[in-house]
Amino acid sequence: MKSFASIGMLACALLLQGACSSPGKTYDTPAEAADALVGAVTPIDEQNVRTVLGSNGLKVLREGDPADAEENAARFREAFQARHAFVENENGSMTLEVGGDAWPFPIPLVKSGTGWRWDTDAGEEEILTRRIGRNELDAIQSCLAVIDAQREYAASGAGGTQGIYADRFVSSEGMRNGLYWPTGPGEAPSPLGPTLADATPEVLAAAAKGRGPRSFHGYRFRMLRSQGAMAPGGAMNYEKDGHLTGGFAVVAWPAEYGRTGIMTFMTSNSGVVFERDLGSGTEGTAMRMRTFDPTKEWLVVPLDQE
């Protein structure tokens, strides 16, 4: 079964950056409009996308990896060819459903005086909502991945002896003092992959020097070296004699509050993930955090429902 999250990424890639300044072409029937959409994105033809979806339909497509955009478009076409149907909404618009799971394309078809067209503006909010939801789920899973990576790191003795956790995501050059380090042919991989490591303070510092901002599925991550009174086990410093032996914690926050995510997440070696909406000042608040201290404002994420 193909991933409809990936198909949804196509919709984001085509539409997310702002409302269209002019609408797309009008078609005689919903079927004609759907065929035109599929034809415009597989392979992606910029002029055809503008014709079908409107003048601003390519803004995000230009920002992403072209290879990913083409792959997602191919998945959309495959799902469309496997099955597609039109469902009428209460307001008279139509929703295109594709694939065996009847994935709903987020942009509705609306009837005008001369036919049917894709209402890109109406789909923008839905696209944003879906992207935020997907990114938040990925951030939760990434927090759990950090827990697994830390446990692997401590068990392997990579920090010099067993029982030491990594105090950073990216290792210093030539060292293995972080969860990620580059490996050569035949070498075992580091506990954490490079893509999530790219969204951490070590790499973000380089970004300030011209590399450009980084995030992993819309989120950034940093380590915390202590915990407060409300954490399981009470207040403590994880660090002893220069090493993290008492535990570890991580916080994950949206790179662009309100666009790539809403909730901030944090977890520790306890394995419990907490969430909280830190508001428009999320970036600054997350960067100032020094302790893992889930006060009453932080809610437990029910992992069995993820």
C-alpha positions in Angstrom: 0.0 0.0 0.0 1.3 3.4 -0.9 1.8 6.1 1.7 -1.0 8.7 1.5 1.2 10.9 3.8 3.5 11.1 0.8 0.7 12.0 -1.5 -0.3 14.7 1.0 3.2 16.1 0.7 2.5 16.6 -3.0 -0.4 18.7 -2.1 1.7 20.8 0.3 4.4 21.1 -2.3 2.0 22.4 -4.9 -0.1 24.8 -2.8 1.0 25.8 0.7 2.6 29.1 0.2 -0.2 31.6 0.1 -3.4 32.0 -1.8 -3.5 32.0 -5.6 -3.6 35.5 -7.1 -5.6 34.1 -10.0 -7.6 30.9 -10.3 -6.9 28.0 -12.5 -8.7 26.9 -15.7 -12.3 25.9 -15.7 -13.3 22.5 -17.0 -16.6 21.1 -18.3 -16.7 18.2 -15.8 -15.0 17.2 -12.5 -13.4 14.3 -14.4 -11.8 16.6 -16.9 -10.4 18.7 -14.0 -9.0 15.7 -12.3 -7.4 14.4 -15.5 -5.8 17.8 -16.1 -4.4 17.8 -12.6 -2.8 14.3 -13.0 -1.4 15.3 -16.3 0.1 18.4 -14.9 2.0 16.8 -12.1 3.2 13.5 -13.7 5.8 14.5 -14.7 5.5 17.9 -13.1 5.1 20.6 -15.7 5.3 24.0 -14.1 3.2 25.8 -16.8 0.5 23.2 -16.7 0.4 23.3 -12.9 -0.2 27.1 -13.1 -2.9 26.5 -15.7 -4.7 23.9 -13.6 -4.3 25.3 -10.0 -3.6 29.0 -10.5 -0.7 31.3 -10.7 0.8 30.6 -7.2 0.6 26.8 -7.3 4.3 26.2 -7.6 5.8 28.2 -4.7 6.6 25.4 -2.4 7.4 23.0 -5.2 10.4 25.2 -6.0 11.6 25.0 -2.4 11.6 21.2 -2.0 13.8 18.5 -3.4 12.7 18.0 -7.1 13.4 14.2 -6.8 11.0 14.0 -3.9 8.3 16.0 -5.6 8.4 13.8 -8.7 8.2 10.6 -6.5 5.2 11.9 -4.6 3.6 12.9 -7.9 4.1 9.4 -9.3 2.5 7.9 -6.1 -0.5 10.3 -6.5 -0.9 9.2 -10.2 -0.7 5.5 -9.2 -3.3 5.9 -6.5 -5.5 7.9 -9.0 -5.3 5.2 -11.6 -6.0 2.5 -9.1 -9.2 4.1 -8.0 -10.7 7.6 -7.9 -14.2 9.0 -7.2 -15.9 12.3 -6.6 -17.8 12.9 -3.4 -20.3 15.8 -3.3 -20.0 18.1 -0.2 -22.8 19.9 1.5 -21.9 23.2 -0.2 -22.1 21.6 -3.6 -18.3 21.3 -4.1 -16.7 18.0 -5.0 -13.9 16.2 -3.2 -11.6 13.9 -5.3 -10.8 10.6 -3.5 -8.0 8.4 -4.7 -6.6 5.0 -4.0 -8.0 2.0 -2.2 -8.2 4.0 1.1 -10.2 6.8 -0.6 -7.6 9.5 0.3 -9.4 12.9 0.0 -7.5 15.4 -2.1 -7.5 18.6 0.1 -8.5 21.0 -2.7 -12.2 20.9 -3.6 -13.7 21.3 -7.1 -16.2 24.1 -7.2 -18.9 24.8 -9.8 -18.8 28.2 -11.5 -21.0 29.6 -14.2 -18.9 28.0 -17.0 -17.8 24.7 -15.4 -15.6 23.3 -12.7 -12.3 24.5 -11.3 -9.9 23.6 -8.4 -10.5 26.0 -5.5 -6.9 26.3 -4.4 -7.6 29.0 -1.8 -10.2 26.9 -0.1 -7.7 24.0 0.2 -4.9 26.0 1.7 -6.1 25.8 5.3 -6.7 22.0 5.0 -3.3 21.5 3.6 -1.7 23.4 6.4 -3.6 21.5 9.0 -2.6 18.1 7.5 1.0 19.1 7.3 1.1 20.3 10.9 -0.6 17.0 12.1 1.9 14.9 10.1 4.9 16.9 11.4 3.7 16.6 15.0 3.3 12.8 14.7 6.8 12.6 13.2 8.2 14.7 16.0 6.8 12.4 18.6 8.3 9.4 16.8 11.6 11.2 16.6 11.6 11.8 20.3 11.1 8.0 20.8 13.9 7.4 18.3 16.2 9.5 20.4 15.4 7.4 23.4 16.3 4.3 21.5 19.5 5.8 20.2 20.5 6.9 23.7 19.9 3.5 25.1 21.9 1.9 22.3 24.7 4.5 22.8 24.9 3.8 26.5 24.8 0.0 26.1 27.6 0.0 23.4 30.0 2.0 25.5 30.6 4.5 22.7 31.1 7.2 25.3 34.1 5.4 26.8 32.3 3.0 29.1 28.8 1.5 29.3 26.2 3.6 31.1 27.2 7.0 29.6 24.6 8.8 27.5 25.5 11.2 24.7 25.4 14.8 25.7 25.0 16.0 22.1 23.4 14.9 18.8 26.4 15.4 16.4 29.8 14.1 17.4 32.8 16.3 17.3 35.0 15.7 14.3 36.9 12.5 14.6 35.0 11.5 17.8 32.0 9.5 18.9 30.7 11.8 21.7 27.3 12.3 20.1 24.5 10.2 18.8 25.6 10.6 15.2 29.0 10.2 13.5 29.9 9.5 9.9 30.9 6.0 9.1 32.8 4.3 6.3 32.1 1.2 4.3 31.7 -1.9 6.5 31.3 0.1 9.7 28.2 -0.1 11.9 26.0 2.9 11.6 25.8 5.4 14.5 22.7 5.2 16.8 21.1 8.2 15.1 20.9 9.2 11.5 22.2 12.4 9.9 18.8 13.8 8.9 17.5 14.3 12.4 20.9 15.4 13.5 20.7 18.2 11.0 17.9 19.8 13.1 20.0 20.2 16.2 22.0 23.1 17.8 25.3 21.8 16.6 24.2 22.1 13.0 22.0 25.1 13.5 25.1 27.0 14.7 26.6 26.4 11.2 23.3 27.5 9.7 23.8 30.9 11.2 27.0 31.1 9.2 25.3 30.7 5.9 24.2 27.1 5.5 20.5 28.0 5.9 18.0 26.9 8.6 17.5 23.2 9.1 14.7 21.2 10.5 13.6 17.6 10.5 10.0 17.2 9.3 9.4 20.8 10.4 10.9 20.4 13.9 14.2 21.1 15.7 15.7 19.3 18.6 18.1 19.9 21.5 19.4 18.0 24.6 18.6 18.9 28.2 21.1 18.0 30.9 18.9 18.0 34.0 15.3 17.5 35.2 13.1 19.4 37.6 10.9 18.5 40.5 7.9 17.5 38.4 9.9 14.9 36.4 9.7 11.2 37.3 12.3 10.7 40.1 12.4 14.4 41.1 15.0 17.1 40.5 18.4 15.9 39.5 21.4 16.8 37.3 22.0 14.1 34.7 25.7 15.0 34.5 28.4 13.7 36.9 32.1 14.1 36.4 31.6 15.5 33.0 29.4 12.6 31.7 25.7 12.1 31.4 25.1 9.1 33.6 21.9 10.0 35.5 19.7 10.2 32.4 18.9 12.3 29.4 16.1 14.5 28.0 15.3 16.1 24.7 12.9 18.9 23.6 11.4 19.2 20.1 9.8 22.4 18.8 8.3 23.6 15.5 10.8 25.4 13.3 8.0 27.8 12.2 5.2 28.0 14.8 1.8 27.8 13.2 3.2 26.6 9.9 5.3 23.5 10.5 3.8 22.6 13.9 2.0 23.9 17.0 2.9 21.7 19.9 6.3 21.4 21.6 7.3 18.0 22.8 9.8 16.7 25.4 10.8 13.4 26.8 13.5 11.7 28.9 14.9 8.3 29.7 11.6 7.6 31.4 10.1 7.1 27.9 7.1 9.4 28.6 6.5 12.1 26.0 4.8 15.4 27.0 3.4 18.1 24.9 2.5 21.8 25.3 1.6 24.8 23.1 4.2 27.4 23.9 2.6 30.0 21.6 4.2 32.5 19.2 7.4 32.6 21.3 8.0 28.9 21.0 11.5 29.2 19.5 12.9 31.4 22.2 11.2 29.5 25.0 12.5 26.1 23.7 16.1 27.5 23.3 16.1 28.8 26.9 14.9 25.5 28.4 17.6 24.0 30.6 15.7 21.3 32.5 13.1 18.6 31.7 10.3 19.7 34.0 6.8 18.6 32.9 4.7 20.9 35.0 0.9 20.7 35.0 0.8 22.7 31.7 2.5 19.8 29.9 0.2 16.9 28.9 1.2 13.3 28.4 1.0 12.1 24.8 -1.0 8.8 24.7 1.6 6.8 22.7 -0.7 3.8 22.4 -2.9 5.9 20.1 -0.1 7.1 17.8 
